[in-house]
Amino acid sequence: MYRLTIDQAAHRPAVVSIHSDRTTAAAALADYLTAHDCDPVPNQLTDAHQSYDLVSLAEQRVIATATIEFHQPDARAA
């Protein structure tokens, strides 16, 4: 499982979603980028963790940070 977290600027709540694999999480990020007219700028890319600054094309500034990382579901939550 992979978790996509988008920490938005301007003190808005983070957007968090869980995906079955990294490809699905990346597709969800691509949807967000399209909807918000952003480009991703890589910060940290490893096997277990990917982090991007999301730059608004209209404003030319970072409006959010996105992270895709391995997520181990909590067995106690079931």
mmJSON file of the N, C-alpha and C atoms, coordinates in Angstrom:
{"data_MODEL":{"atom_site":{
"group_PDB":["ATOM","ATOM","ATOM","ATOM","ATOM","ATOM","ATOM","ATOM","ATOM","ATOM","ATOM","ATOM","ATOM","ATOM","ATOM","ATOM","ATOM","ATOM","ATOM","ATOM","ATOM","ATOM","ATOM","ATOM","ATOM","ATOM","ATOM","ATOM","ATOM","ATOM","ATOM","ATOM","ATOM","ATOM","ATOM","ATOM","ATOM","ATOM","ATOM","ATOM","ATOM","ATOM","ATOM","ATOM","ATOM","ATOM","ATOM","ATOM","ATOM","ATOM","ATOM","ATOM","ATOM","ATOM","ATOM","ATOM","ATOM","ATOM","ATOM","ATOM","ATOM","ATOM","ATOM","ATOM","ATOM","ATOM","ATOM","ATOM","ATOM","ATOM","ATOM","ATOM","ATOM","ATOM","ATOM","ATOM","ATOM","ATOM","ATOM","ATOM","ATOM","ATOM","ATOM","ATOM","ATOM","ATOM","ATOM","ATOM","ATOM","ATOM","ATOM","ATOM","ATOM","ATOM","ATOM","ATOM","ATOM","ATOM","ATOM","ATOM","ATOM","ATOM","ATOM","ATOM","ATOM","ATOM","ATOM","ATOM","ATOM","ATOM","ATOM","ATOM","ATOM","ATOM","ATOM","ATOM","ATOM","ATOM","ATOM","ATOM","ATOM","ATOM","ATOM","ATOM","ATOM","ATOM","ATOM","ATOM","ATOM","ATOM","ATOM","ATOM","ATOM","ATOM","ATOM","ATOM","ATOM","ATOM","ATOM","ATOM","ATOM","ATOM","ATOM","ATOM","ATOM","ATOM","ATOM","ATOM","ATOM","ATOM","ATOM","ATOM","ATOM","ATOM","ATOM","ATOM","ATOM","ATOM","ATOM","ATOM","ATOM","ATOM","ATOM","ATOM","ATOM","ATOM","ATOM","ATOM","ATOM","ATOM","ATOM","ATOM","ATOM","ATOM","ATOM","ATOM","ATOM","ATOM","ATOM","ATOM","ATOM","ATOM","ATOM","ATOM","ATOM","ATOM","ATOM","ATOM","ATOM","ATOM","ATOM","ATOM","ATOM","ATOM","ATOM","ATOM","ATOM","ATOM","ATOM","ATOM","ATOM","ATOM","ATOM","ATOM","ATOM","ATOM","ATOM","ATOM","ATOM","ATOM","ATOM","ATOM","ATOM","ATOM","ATOM","ATOM","ATOM","ATOM","ATOM","ATOM","ATOM","ATOM","ATOM","ATOM","ATOM","ATOM","ATOM","ATOM","ATOM","ATOM","ATOM","ATOM","ATOM","ATOM"],
"id":[1,2,3,4,5,6,7,8,9,10,11,12,13,14,15,16,17,18,19,20,21,22,23,24,25,26,27,28,29,30,31,32,33,34,35,36,37,38,39,40,41,42,43,44,45,46,47,48,49,50,51,52,53,54,55,56,57,58,59,60,61,62,63,64,65,66,67,68,69,70,71,72,73,74,75,76,77,78,79,80,81,82,83,84,85,86,87,88,89,90,91,92,93,94,95,96,97,98,99,100,101,102,103,104,105,106,107,108,109,110,111,112,113,114,115,116,117,118,119,120,121,122,123,124,125,126,127,128,129,130,131,132,133,134,135,136,137,138,139,140,141,142,143,144,145,146,147,148,149,150,151,152,153,154,155,156,157,158,159,160,161,162,163,164,165,166,167,168,169,170,171,172,173,174,175,176,177,178,179,180,181,182,183,184,185,186,187,188,189,190,191,192,193,194,195,196,197,198,199,200,201,202,203,204,205,206,207,208,209,210,211,212,213,214,215,216,217,218,219,220,221,222,223,224,225,226,227,228,229,230,231,232,233,234],
"type_symbol":["N","C","C","N","C","C","N","C","C","N","C","C","N","C","C","N","C","C","N","C","C","N","C","C","N","C","C","N","C","C","N","C","C","N","C","C","N","C","C","N","C","C","N","C","C","N","C","C","N","C","C","N","C","C","N","C","C","N","C","C","N","C","C","N","C","C","N","C","C","N","C","C","N","C","C","N","C","C","N","C","C","N","C","C","N","C","C","N","C","C","N","C","C","N","C","C","N","C","C","N","C","C","N","C","C","N","C","C","N","C","C","N","C","C","N","C","C","N","C","C","N","C","C","N","C","C","N","C","C","N","C","C","N","C","C","N","C","C","N","C","C","N","C","C","N","C","C","N","C","C","N","C","C","N","C","C","N","C","C","N","C","C","N","C","C","N","C","C","N","C","C","N","C","C","N","C","C","N","C","C","N","C","C","N","C","C","N","C","C","N","C","C","N","C","C","N","C","C","N","C","C","N","C","C","N","C","C","N","C","C","N","C","C","N","C","C","N","C","C","N","C","C","N","C","C","N","C","C","N","C","C","N","C","C"],
"label_atom_id":["N","CA","C","N","CA","C","N","CA","C","N","CA","C","N","CA","C","N","CA","C","N","CA","C","N","CA","C","N","CA","C","N","CA","C","N","CA","C","N","CA","C","N","CA","C","N","CA","C","N","CA","C","N","CA","C","N","CA","C","N","CA","C","N","CA","C","N","CA","C","N","CA","C","N","CA","C","N","CA","C","N","CA","C","N","CA","C","N","CA","C","N","CA","C","N","CA","C","N","CA","C","N","CA","C","N","CA","C","N","CA","C","N","CA","C","N","CA","C","N","CA","C","N","CA","C","N","CA","C","N","CA","C","N","CA","C","N","CA","C","N","CA","C","N","CA","C","N","CA","C","N","CA","C","N","CA","C","N","CA","C","N","CA","C","N","CA","C","N","CA","C","N","CA","C","N","CA","C","N","CA","C","N","CA","C","N","CA","C","N","CA","C","N","CA","C","N","CA","C","N","CA","C","N","CA","C","N","CA","C","N","CA","C","N","CA","C","N","CA","C","N","CA","C","N","CA","C","N","CA","C","N","CA","C","N","CA","C","N","CA","C","N","CA","C","N","CA","C","N","CA","C","N","CA","C","N","CA","C","N","CA","C","N","CA","C","N","CA","C","N","CA","C"],
"label_alt_id":[null,null,null,null,null,null,null,null,null,null,null,null,null,null,null,null,null,null,null,null,null,null,null,null,null,null,null,null,null,null,null,null,null,null,null,null,null,null,null,null,null,null,null,null,null,null,null,null,null,null,null,null,null,null,null,null,null,null,null,null,null,null,null,null,null,null,null,null,null,null,null,null,null,null,null,null,null,null,null,null,null,null,null,null,null,null,null,null,null,null,null,null,null,null,null,null,null,null,null,null,null,null,null,null,null,null,null,null,null,null,null,null,null,null,null,null,null,null,null,null,null,null,null,null,null,null,null,null,null,null,null,null,null,null,null,null,null,null,null,null,null,null,null,null,null,null,null,null,null,null,null,null,null,null,null,null,null,null,null,null,null,null,null,null,null,null,null,null,null,null,null,null,null,null,null,null,null,null,null,null,null,null,null,null,null,null,null,null,null,null,null,null,null,null,null,null,null,null,null,null,null,null,null,null,null,null,null,null,null,null,null,null,null,null,null,null,null,null,null,null,null,null,null,null,null,null,null,null,null,null,null,null,null,null],
"label_comp_id":["MET","MET","MET","TYR","TYR","TYR","ARG","ARG","ARG","LEU","LEU","LEU","THR","THR","THR","ILE","ILE","ILE","ASP","ASP","ASP","GLN","GLN","GLN","ALA","ALA","ALA","ALA","ALA","ALA","HIS","HIS","HIS","ARG","ARG","ARG","PRO","PRO","PRO","ALA","ALA","ALA","VAL","VAL","VAL","VAL","VAL","VAL","SER","SER","SER","ILE","ILE","ILE","HIS","HIS","HIS","SER","SER","SER","ASP","ASP","ASP","ARG","ARG","ARG","THR","THR","THR","THR","THR","THR","ALA","ALA","ALA","ALA","ALA","ALA","ALA","ALA","ALA","ALA","ALA","ALA","LEU","LEU","LEU","ALA","ALA","ALA","ASP","ASP","ASP","TYR","TYR","TYR","LEU","LEU","LEU","THR","THR","THR","ALA","ALA","ALA","HIS","HIS","HIS","ASP","ASP","ASP","CYS","CYS","CYS","ASP","ASP","ASP","PRO","PRO","PRO","VAL","VAL","VAL","PRO","PRO","PRO","ASN","ASN","ASN","GLN","GLN","GLN","LEU","LEU","LEU","THR","THR","THR","ASP","ASP","ASP","ALA","ALA","ALA","HIS","HIS","HIS","GLN","GLN","GLN","SER","SER","SER","TYR","TYR","TYR","ASP","ASP","ASP","LEU","LEU","LEU","VAL","VAL","VAL","SER","SER","SER","LEU","LEU","LEU","ALA","ALA","ALA","GLU","GLU","GLU","GLN","GLN","GLN","ARG","ARG","ARG","VAL","VAL","VAL","ILE","ILE","ILE","ALA","ALA","ALA","THR","THR","THR","ALA","ALA","ALA","THR","THR","THR","ILE","ILE","ILE","GLU","GLU","GLU","PHE","PHE","PHE","HIS","HIS","HIS","GLN","GLN","GLN","PRO","PRO","PRO","ASP","ASP","ASP","ALA","ALA","ALA","ARG","ARG","ARG","ALA","ALA","ALA","ALA","ALA","ALA"],
"label_asym_id":["A","A","A","A","A","A","A","A","A","A","A","A","A","A","A","A","A","A","A","A","A","A","A","A","A","A","A","A","A","A","A","A","A","A","A","A","A","A","A","A","A","A","A","A","A","A","A","A","A","A","A","A","A","A","A","A","A","A","A","A","A","A","A","A","A","A","A","A","A","A","A","A","A","A","A","A","A","A","A","A","A","A","A","A","A","A","A","A","A","A","A","A","A","A","A","A","A","A","A","A","A","A","A","A","A","A","A","A","A","A","A","A","A","A","A","A","A","A","A","A","A","A","A","A","A","A","A","A","A","A","A","A","A","A","A","A","A","A","A","A","A","A","A","A","A","A","A","A","A","A","A","A","A","A","A","A","A","A","A","A","A","A","A","A","A","A","A","A","A","A","A","A","A","A","A","A","A","A","A","A","A","A","A","A","A","A","A","A","A","A","A","A","A","A","A","A","A","A","A","A","A","A","A","A","A","A","A","A","A","A","A","A","A","A","A","A","A","A","A","A","A","A","A","A","A","A","A","A","A","A","A","A","A","A"],
"label_entity_id":["1","1","1","1","1","1","1","1","1","1","1","1","1","1","1","1","1","1","1","1","1","1","1","1","1","1","1","1","1","1","1","1","1","1","1","1","1","1","1","1","1","1","1","1","1","1","1","1","1","1","1","1","1","1","1","1","1","1","1","1","1","1","1","1","1","1","1","1","1","1","1","1","1","1","1","1","1","1","1","1","1","1","1","1","1","1","1","1","1","1","1","1","1","1","1","1","1","1","1","1","1","1","1","1","1","1","1","1","1","1","1","1","1","1","1","1","1","1","1","1","1","1","1","1","1","1","1","1","1","1","1","1","1","1","1","1","1","1","1","1","1","1","1","1","1","1","1","1","1","1","1","1","1","1","1","1","1","1","1","1","1","1","1","1","1","1","1","1","1","1","1","1","1","1","1","1","1","1","1","1","1","1","1","1","1","1","1","1","1","1","1","1","1","1","1","1","1","1","1","1","1","1","1","1","1","1","1","1","1","1","1","1","1","1","1","1","1","1","1","1","1","1","1","1","1","1","1","1","1","1","1","1","1","1"],
"label_seq_id":[1,1,1,2,2,2,3,3,3,4,4,4,5,5,5,6,6,6,7,7,7,8,8,8,9,9,9,10,10,10,11,11,11,12,12,12,13,13,13,14,14,14,15,15,15,16,16,16,17,17,17,18,18,18,19,19,19,20,20,20,21,21,21,22,22,22,23,23,23,24,24,24,25,25,25,26,26,26,27,27,27,28,28,28,29,29,29,30,30,30,31,31,31,32,32,32,33,33,33,34,34,34,35,35,35,36,36,36,37,37,37,38,38,38,39,39,39,40,40,40,41,41,41,42,42,42,43,43,43,44,44,44,45,45,45,46,46,46,47,47,47,48,48,48,49,49,49,50,50,50,51,51,51,52,52,52,53,53,53,54,54,54,55,55,55,56,56,56,57,57,57,58,58,58,59,59,59,60,60,60,61,61,61,62,62,62,63,63,63,64,64,64,65,65,65,66,66,66,67,67,67,68,68,68,69,69,69,70,70,70,71,71,71,72,72,72,73,73,73,74,74,74,75,75,75,76,76,76,77,77,77,78,78,78],
"pdbx_PDB_ins_code":[null,null,null,null,null,null,null,null,null,null,null,null,null,null,null,null,null,null,null,null,null,null,null,null,null,null,null,null,null,null,null,null,null,null,null,null,null,null,null,null,null,null,null,null,null,null,null,null,null,null,null,null,null,null,null,null,null,null,null,null,null,null,null,null,null,null,null,null,null,null,null,null,null,null,null,null,null,null,null,null,null,null,null,null,null,null,null,null,null,null,null,null,null,null,null,null,null,null,null,null,null,null,null,null,null,null,null,null,null,null,null,null,null,null,null,null,null,null,null,null,null,null,null,null,null,null,null,null,null,null,null,null,null,null,null,null,null,null,null,null,null,null,null,null,null,null,null,null,null,null,null,null,null,null,null,null,null,null,null,null,null,null,null,null,null,null,null,null,null,null,null,null,null,null,null,null,null,null,null,null,null,null,null,null,null,null,null,null,null,null,null,null,null,null,null,null,null,null,null,null,null,null,null,null,null,null,null,null,null,null,null,null,null,null,null,null,null,null,null,null,null,null,null,null,null,null,null,null,null,null,null,null,null,null],
"Cartn_x":[0.84,0.0,0.894,0.388,1.091,0.143,0.694,-0.09,0.378,-0.581,-0.323,-0.805,0.101,-0.248,0.082,-0.887,-0.669,-0.897,0.214,0.163,0.033,-1.13,-1.424,-0.948,-0.569,-0.18,-1.43,-1.247,-2.344,-3.134,-2.469,-3.065,-4.337,-4.424,-5.556,-5.234,-6.261,-6.003,-5.292,-4.482,-3.794,-4.804,-4.501,-5.294,-4.529,-5.16,-4.499,-5.337,-4.675,-5.369,-4.447,-5.047,-4.311,-4.548,-3.466,-3.533,-2.853,-3.282,-2.771,-1.318,-0.872,0.516,0.983,2.283,2.872,2.321,2.064,1.548,0.194,-0.675,-1.998,-1.885,-0.978,-0.761,-0.23,0.69,1.229,0.145,-0.774,-1.888,-2.807,-3.032,-3.856,-3.166,-1.847,-1.099,-1.211,-1.108,-1.239,-2.606,-3.652,-4.994,-5.027,-4.403,-4.353,-3.598,-2.465,-1.666,-2.469,-3.218,-4.043,-5.15,-5.825,-6.945,-6.503,-5.274,-4.796,-3.755,-3.527,-2.617,-1.23,-0.626,0.674,1.692,2.954,4.059,4.731,5.124,5.855,7.36,7.986,9.435,9.958,10.73,11.182,12.061,11.811,12.634,13.5,12.833,13.513,12.86,13.661,13.142,13.948,13.304,13.919,12.937,13.32,12.415,11.16,11.303,10.167,9.472,10.054,9.547,9.799,8.764,8.907,8.267,8.982,8.463,8.634,7.595,7.592,7.054,7.639,7.003,6.067,4.854,3.886,3.834,4.282,4.404,3.224,2.501,1.383,1.928,1.391,1.843,1.416,0.258,-0.243,0.503,0.792,1.396,2.911,3.461,4.902,5.447,4.696,5.154,4.673,5.311,4.93,3.605,2.626,1.323,1.05,1.896,1.698,2.944,3.021,4.051,3.349,3.76,3.158,4.188,3.721,4.577,3.867,4.587,4.117,5.074,4.528,5.388,4.701,5.528,5.012,4.169,3.035,2.114,1.768,2.065,1.717,0.418,-0.699,-1.964,-1.845,-2.502,-2.504,-3.445,-2.91,-3.714,-4.759,-4.489,-5.442,-6.685,-6.6,-7.731,-8.793,-8.478,-9.421,-10.497],
"Cartn_y":[-1.173,0.0,1.248,2.289,3.565,4.691,5.667,6.819,8.045,8.766,10.054,11.136,12.026,13.15,14.431,15.316,16.624,17.671,18.289,19.347,20.671,21.266,22.495,23.711,24.74,26.004,26.699,27.831,28.662,27.958,27.1,26.464,25.674,25.107,24.237,22.829,22.021,20.647,19.837,18.898,18.009,17.08,16.693,15.711,14.396,13.35,12.057,10.974,10.104,8.97,7.759,6.577,5.313,4.58,4.005,3.34,1.975,1.082,-0.292,-0.394,0.535,0.507,1.921,2.046,3.356,3.955,3.107,3.583,4.26,3.662,4.236,5.545,5.602,6.84,7.941,7.584,8.562,9.061,8.181,8.585,9.567,9.335,10.258,11.62,11.61,12.87,13.578,12.834,13.423,14.084,13.449,14.044,15.371,15.399,16.628,17.721,17.354,18.327,18.946,18.108,18.597,19.512,19.095,19.871,21.224,21.292,22.524,23.258,22.793,23.44,23.654,22.525,22.555,21.683,21.97,21.11,20.574,19.283,18.747,18.992,19.442,19.608,18.622,17.604,16.577,17.153,16.679,17.014,15.837,14.705,13.503,12.303,11.5,10.323,9.103,8.201,6.94,5.823,4.589,3.463,3.545,4.017,4.014,5.367,6.421,7.773,8.676,9.402,10.405,11.691,12.804,14.082,15.123,15.964,16.975,18.297,19.405,20.71,20.858,21.335,21.536,23.026,23.371,24.768,25.151,26.174,26.698,27.335,26.928,27.507,28.965,29.31,30.683,31.624,31.141,32.001,31.862,30.801,30.539,30.496,29.807,29.623,28.266,27.785,26.502,26.682,25.841,25.929,24.71,23.669,22.459,21.587,20.617,19.587,18.239,17.375,16.044,14.985,13.96,12.851,11.543,10.639,9.269,8.389,7.595,6.747,5.431,4.435,3.127,3.288,2.58,2.689,1.294,1.031,-0.233,-0.02,-0.597,-0.423,-0.931,-0.254,-0.638,-1.827,-2.962,-4.18,-4.008,-3.141,-2.919,-2.173,-1.462,-0.673,-1.544,-2.782,-3.669,-4.203],
"Cartn_z":[0.0,0.0,0.0,-0.648,-0.701,-0.318,0.404,0.835,0.047,-0.515,-1.154,-0.198,0.182,1.045,0.302,0.213,-0.404,0.678,1.121,2.134,1.399,1.519,0.799,1.574,0.848,1.468,2.001,2.605,3.114,4.212,4.966,6.147,5.848,4.664,4.341,4.821,5.081,5.52,4.438,4.875,3.935,3.274,2.044,1.308,1.393,1.933,2.115,1.456,0.676,0.067,0.083,0.167,0.214,-1.101,-1.649,-2.955,-2.883,-3.735,-3.713,-4.157,-4.993,-5.455,-5.786,-6.041,-6.32,-7.616,-8.611,-9.895,-9.727,-8.923,-8.677,-7.897,-6.94,-6.183,-7.101,-7.995,-8.943,-9.897,-10.282,-11.15,-10.422,-9.135,-8.342,-8.235,-8.072,-8.042,-9.393,-10.483,-11.823,-11.997,-11.479,-11.533,-10.774,-9.591,-8.794,-9.556,-10.16,-10.904,-12.041,-12.752,-13.858,-13.347,-12.291,-11.751,-11.191,-10.673,-10.043,-10.89,-12.122,-13.069,-12.455,-12.033,-11.358,-12.082,-11.823,-12.232,-10.974,-10.968,-9.822,-9.972,-8.907,-8.87,-7.831,-8.26,-7.316,-6.203,-4.978,-3.814,-3.419,-3.184,-2.711,-3.382,-4.065,-4.75,-4.325,-3.579,-3.177,-3.487,-3.218,-3.458,-2.596,-1.376,-0.444,-0.312,-0.892,-0.621,-1.829,-2.245,-3.303,-2.801,-2.925,-2.463,-3.567,-3.742,-4.796,-4.262,-4.713,-4.564,-5.749,-5.507,-6.577,-6.889,-8.091,-8.494,-9.377,-8.97,-9.755,-11.026,-12.174,-13.435,-13.559,-13.026,-13.118,-12.176,-10.95,-9.93,-9.841,-10.461,-10.427,-9.005,-8.135,-6.755,-6.263,-5.217,-4.622,-3.887,-4.238,-3.565,-2.685,-2.815,-2.009,-2.114,-1.22,-1.274,-1.29,-2.206,-2.315,-1.95,-1.234,-0.84,-1.147,-1.796,-1.997,-1.22,-0.286,0.537,0.855,1.152,1.531,2.783,2.819,3.955,4.448,5.699,6.344,7.105,6.641,7.371,8.805,9.718,11.124,11.308,11.685,11.851,12.955,13.925,15.016,14.551,13.429,12.942,12.272,11.985,11.281,12.181],
"occupancy":[1.0,1.0,1.0,1.0,1.0,1.0,1.0,1.0,1.0,1.0,1.0,1.0,1.0,1.0,1.0,1.0,1.0,1.0,1.0,1.0,1.0,1.0,1.0,1.0,1.0,1.0,1.0,1.0,1.0,1.0,1.0,1.0,1.0,1.0,1.0,1.0,1.0,1.0,1.0,1.0,1.0,1.0,1.0,1.0,1.0,1.0,1.0,1.0,1.0,1.0,1.0,1.0,1.0,1.0,1.0,1.0,1.0,1.0,1.0,1.0,1.0,1.0,1.0,1.0,1.0,1.0,1.0,1.0,1.0,1.0,1.0,1.0,1.0,1.0,1.0,1.0,1.0,1.0,1.0,1.0,1.0,1.0,1.0,1.0,1.0,1.0,1.0,1.0,1.0,1.0,1.0,1.0,1.0,1.0,1.0,1.0,1.0,1.0,1.0,1.0,1.0,1.0,1.0,1.0,1.0,1.0,1.0,1.0,1.0,1.0,1.0,1.0,1.0,1.0,1.0,1.0,1.0,1.0,1.0,1.0,1.0,1.0,1.0,1.0,1.0,1.0,1.0,1.0,1.0,1.0,1.0,1.0,1.0,1.0,1.0,1.0,1.0,1.0,1.0,1.0,1.0,1.0,1.0,1.0,1.0,1.0,1.0,1.0,1.0,1.0,1.0,1.0,1.0,1.0,1.0,1.0,1.0,1.0,1.0,1.0,1.0,1.0,1.0,1.0,1.0,1.0,1.0,1.0,1.0,1.0,1.0,1.0,1.0,1.0,1.0,1.0,1.0,1.0,1.0,1.0,1.0,1.0,1.0,1.0,1.0,1.0,1.0,1.0,1.0,1.0,1.0,1.0,1.0,1.0,1.0,1.0,1.0,1.0,1.0,1.0,1.0,1.0,1.0,1.0,1.0,1.0,1.0,1.0,1.0,1.0,1.0,1.0,1.0,1.0,1.0,1.0,1.0,1.0,1.0,1.0,1.0,1.0,1.0,1.0,1.0,1.0,1.0,1.0,1.0,1.0,1.0,1.0,1.0,1.0],
"B_iso_or_equiv":[0.0,0.0,0.0,0.0,0.0,0.0,0.0,0.0,0.0,0.0,0.0,0.0,0.0,0.0,0.0,0.0,0.0,0.0,0.0,0.0,0.0,0.0,0.0,0.0,0.0,0.0,0.0,0.0,0.0,0.0,0.0,0.0,0.0,0.0,0.0,0.0,0.0,0.0,0.0,0.0,0.0,0.0,0.0,0.0,0.0,0.0,0.0,0.0,0.0,0.0,0.0,0.0,0.0,0.0,0.0,0.0,0.0,0.0,0.0,0.0,0.0,0.0,0.0,0.0,0.0,0.0,0.0,0.0,0.0,0.0,0.0,0.0,0.0,0.0,0.0,0.0,0.0,0.0,0.0,0.0,0.0,0.0,0.0,0.0,0.0,0.0,0.0,0.0,0.0,0.0,0.0,0.0,0.0,0.0,0.0,0.0,0.0,0.0,0.0,0.0,0.0,0.0,0.0,0.0,0.0,0.0,0.0,0.0,0.0,0.0,0.0,0.0,0.0,0.0,0.0,0.0,0.0,0.0,0.0,0.0,0.0,0.0,0.0,0.0,0.0,0.0,0.0,0.0,0.0,0.0,0.0,0.0,0.0,0.0,0.0,0.0,0.0,0.0,0.0,0.0,0.0,0.0,0.0,0.0,0.0,0.0,0.0,0.0,0.0,0.0,0.0,0.0,0.0,0.0,0.0,0.0,0.0,0.0,0.0,0.0,0.0,0.0,0.0,0.0,0.0,0.0,0.0,0.0,0.0,0.0,0.0,0.0,0.0,0.0,0.0,0.0,0.0,0.0,0.0,0.0,0.0,0.0,0.0,0.0,0.0,0.0,0.0,0.0,0.0,0.0,0.0,0.0,0.0,0.0,0.0,0.0,0.0,0.0,0.0,0.0,0.0,0.0,0.0,0.0,0.0,0.0,0.0,0.0,0.0,0.0,0.0,0.0,0.0,0.0,0.0,0.0,0.0,0.0,0.0,0.0,0.0,0.0,0.0,0.0,0.0,0.0,0.0,0.0,0.0,0.0,0.0,0.0,0.0,0.0],
"pdbx_formal_charge":[null,null,null,null,null,null,null,null,null,null,null,null,null,null,null,null,null,null,null,null,null,null,null,null,null,null,null,null,null,null,null,null,null,null,null,null,null,null,null,null,null,null,null,null,null,null,null,null,null,null,null,null,null,null,null,null,null,null,null,null,null,null,null,null,null,null,null,null,null,null,null,null,null,null,null,null,null,null,null,null,null,null,null,null,null,null,null,null,null,null,null,null,null,null,null,null,null,null,null,null,null,null,null,null,null,null,null,null,null,null,null,null,null,null,null,null,null,null,null,null,null,null,null,null,null,null,null,null,null,null,null,null,null,null,null,null,null,null,null,null,null,null,null,null,null,null,null,null,null,null,null,null,null,null,null,null,null,null,null,null,null,null,null,null,null,null,null,null,null,null,null,null,null,null,null,null,null,null,null,null,null,null,null,null,null,null,null,null,null,null,null,null,null,null,null,null,null,null,null,null,null,null,null,null,null,null,null,null,null,null,null,null,null,null,null,null,null,null,null,null,null,null,null,null,null,null,null,null,null,null,null,null,null,null],
"auth_seq_id":[1,1,1,2,2,2,3,3,3,4,4,4,5,5,5,6,6,6,7,7,7,8,8,8,9,9,9,10,10,10,11,11,11,12,12,12,13,13,13,14,14,14,15,15,15,16,16,16,17,17,17,18,18,18,19,19,19,20,20,20,21,21,21,22,22,22,23,23,23,24,24,24,25,25,25,26,26,26,27,27,27,28,28,28,29,29,29,30,30,30,31,31,31,32,32,32,33,33,33,34,34,34,35,35,35,36,36,36,37,37,37,38,38,38,39,39,39,40,40,40,41,41,41,42,42,42,43,43,43,44,44,44,45,45,45,46,46,46,47,47,47,48,48,48,49,49,49,50,50,50,51,51,51,52,52,52,53,53,53,54,54,54,55,55,55,56,56,56,57,57,57,58,58,58,59,59,59,60,60,60,61,61,61,62,62,62,63,63,63,64,64,64,65,65,65,66,66,66,67,67,67,68,68,68,69,69,69,70,70,70,71,71,71,72,72,72,73,73,73,74,74,74,75,75,75,76,76,76,77,77,77,78,78,78],
"auth_comp_id":["MET","MET","MET","TYR","TYR","TYR","ARG","ARG","ARG","LEU","LEU","LEU","THR","THR","THR","ILE","ILE","ILE","ASP","ASP","ASP","GLN","GLN","GLN","ALA","ALA","ALA","ALA","ALA","ALA","HIS","HIS","HIS","ARG","ARG","ARG","PRO","PRO","PRO","ALA","ALA","ALA","VAL","VAL","VAL","VAL","VAL","VAL","SER","SER","SER","ILE","ILE","ILE","HIS","HIS","HIS","SER","SER","SER","ASP","ASP","ASP","ARG","ARG","ARG","THR","THR","THR","THR","THR","THR","ALA","ALA","ALA","ALA","ALA","ALA","ALA","ALA","ALA","ALA","ALA","ALA","LEU","LEU","LEU","ALA","ALA","ALA","ASP","ASP","ASP","TYR","TYR","TYR","LEU","LEU","LEU","THR","THR","THR","ALA","ALA","ALA","HIS","HIS","HIS","ASP","ASP","ASP","CYS","CYS","CYS","ASP","ASP","ASP","PRO","PRO","PRO","VAL","VAL","VAL","PRO","PRO","PRO","ASN","ASN","ASN","GLN","GLN","GLN","LEU","LEU","LEU","THR","THR","THR","ASP","ASP","ASP","ALA","ALA","ALA","HIS","HIS","HIS","GLN","GLN","GLN","SER","SER","SER","TYR","TYR","TYR","ASP","ASP","ASP","LEU","LEU","LEU","VAL","VAL","VAL","SER","SER","SER","LEU","LEU","LEU","ALA","ALA","ALA","GLU","GLU","GLU","GLN","GLN","GLN","ARG","ARG","ARG","VAL","VAL","VAL","ILE","ILE","ILE","ALA","ALA","ALA","THR","THR","THR","ALA","ALA","ALA","THR","THR","THR","ILE","ILE","ILE","GLU","GLU","GLU","PHE","PHE","PHE","HIS","HIS","HIS","GLN","GLN","GLN","PRO","PRO","PRO","ASP","ASP","ASP","ALA","ALA","ALA","ARG","ARG","ARG","ALA","ALA","ALA","ALA","ALA","ALA"],
"auth_asym_id":["A","A","A","A","A","A","A","A","A","A","A","A","A","A","A","A","A","A","A","A","A","A","A","A","A","A","A","A","A","A","A","A","A","A","A","A","A","A","A","A","A","A","A","A","A","A","A","A","A","A","A","A","A","A","A","A","A","A","A","A","A","A","A","A","A","A","A","A","A","A","A","A","A","A","A","A","A","A","A","A","A","A","A","A","A","A","A","A","A","A","A","A","A","A","A","A","A","A","A","A","A","A","A","A","A","A","A","A","A","A","A","A","A","A","A","A","A","A","A","A","A","A","A","A","A","A","A","A","A","A","A","A","A","A","A","A","A","A","A","A","A","A","A","A","A","A","A","A","A","A","A","A","A","A","A","A","A","A","A","A","A","A","A","A","A","A","A","A","A","A","A","A","A","A","A","A","A","A","A","A","A","A","A","A","A","A","A","A","A","A","A","A","A","A","A","A","A","A","A","A","A","A","A","A","A","A","A","A","A","A","A","A","A","A","A","A","A","A","A","A","A","A","A","A","A","A","A","A","A","A","A","A","A","A"],
"auth_atom_id":["N","CA","C","N","CA","C","N","CA","C","N","CA","C","N","CA","C","N","CA","C","N","CA","C","N","CA","C","N","CA","C","N","CA","C","N","CA","C","N","CA","C","N","CA","C","N","CA","C","N","CA","C","N","CA","C","N","CA","C","N","CA","C","N","CA","C","N","CA","C","N","CA","C","N","CA","C","N","CA","C","N","CA","C","N","CA","C","N","CA","C","N","CA","C","N","CA","C","N","CA","C","N","CA","C","N","CA","C","N","CA","C","N","CA","C","N","CA","C","N","CA","C","N","CA","C","N","CA","C","N","CA","C","N","CA","C","N","CA","C","N","CA","C","N","CA","C","N","CA","C","N","CA","C","N","CA","C","N","CA","C","N","CA","C","N","CA","C","N","CA","C","N","CA","C","N","CA","C","N","CA","C","N","CA","C","N","CA","C","N","CA","C","N","CA","C","N","CA","C","N","CA","C","N","CA","C","N","CA","C","N","CA","C","N","CA","C","N","CA","C","N","CA","C","N","CA","C","N","CA","C","N","CA","C","N","CA","C","N","CA","C","N","CA","C","N","CA","C","N","CA","C","N","CA","C","N","CA","C","N","CA","C","N","CA","C","N","CA","C","N","CA","C"],
"pdbx_PDB_model_num":[1,1,1,1,1,1,1,1,1,1,1,1,1,1,1,1,1,1,1,1,1,1,1,1,1,1,1,1,1,1,1,1,1,1,1,1,1,1,1,1,1,1,1,1,1,1,1,1,1,1,1,1,1,1,1,1,1,1,1,1,1,1,1,1,1,1,1,1,1,1,1,1,1,1,1,1,1,1,1,1,1,1,1,1,1,1,1,1,1,1,1,1,1,1,1,1,1,1,1,1,1,1,1,1,1,1,1,1,1,1,1,1,1,1,1,1,1,1,1,1,1,1,1,1,1,1,1,1,1,1,1,1,1,1,1,1,1,1,1,1,1,1,1,1,1,1,1,1,1,1,1,1,1,1,1,1,1,1,1,1,1,1,1,1,1,1,1,1,1,1,1,1,1,1,1,1,1,1,1,1,1,1,1,1,1,1,1,1,1,1,1,1,1,1,1,1,1,1,1,1,1,1,1,1,1,1,1,1,1,1,1,1,1,1,1,1,1,1,1,1,1,1,1,1,1,1,1,1,1,1,1,1,1,1]
}}}
